[in-house]
């Protein structure tokens, strides 16, 4: 009896070992599976999947090679126009300067302007501008060139402005001067026409806000936009780099200046990335504060004001450019002898600030 039990245990162990060994020998298991109809179908399906992967991969490689060949051929095509592009960096105001610069240079030298898709779409959220990101050959050719950098980001860099462009040209920089495109300003204004739906929403907002202040007739008051840029510029990085923010005294002086020079009662329209501070500074009862809106909406509302007080930054610059009345800017936006001062021209007051604007500190 004991012998039978031992024999049975031995057979059980052998069966267990066989089952265990088959797990580690997939070839044996697969060969057995192939003897079934389901197994053969599994193998055929796997082979088809593998074939699809190989064909698809080869097709992708083929497409890339063909595309590269087309771009190379196009590069040396004698009758094509040259391309111009610019690295578009930063927020909305920076993008507008880079777009205006590139557009003007393209018109000046009869070149085709190409843009990165995501950057141009950011601008198109506000403005009815044409698409310049749908030419993949032009994008490949232009951005494949080494970027020409401007020495001065703020103010006019004459070396860039006097360049003669005779081939595909890729620029890198901020190009913050109206002098780069003043000869094409009418075209720039056409491109920077705010979308009608944004304008309609802004008009409704202004009318409703004035009614809350007891103003029934908009034409009876002068709207003065006020843009207060603080927030991010108070961070250590920007402060150490050399950025200044406009102090409280500047806003009081600018508001008093406008109030004395316009014939109608003034209503201030305030936009800021530090609204708590702004509400402490602008304590007049005749004020509208733009709260919890998109930057596109705030921009549109401010451009519909009669006059404008800006602080620092390019967002406010472009609002001021849209304004037809008085525009006041803070004329000490950076710390002398700072890193930031190294990329600002000595004549930035006249080449960055727009003509007829009034500088204060």
HUNOR-V281651 format. One record per helix or strand. SS is the DSSP state (H for helix, E for strand). FROM is the first residue (numbers start at 1). TO is the last residue. If there is no record, write none. Layout:
ss = [SS;SS]
from = [FROM;FROM]
to = [TO;TO]
This chain:
ss = [H;H;H;E;H;E;H;E;H;E;E;H;E;E;H;H;E;H;H;E;H;H;E;H;E;H;E;H;E;H;E;E;H;E;H;E]
from = [2;26;37;83;92;112;117;127;136;147;154;158;169;176;178;182;194;196;218;221;231;236;243;248;265;275;287;295;307;314;327;334;340;344;348;358]
to = [23;34;75;87;108;113;124;127;143;149;154;161;172;176;180;191;194;212;220;228;234;241;243;261;272;281;289;303;309;322;330;334;343;344;351;360]
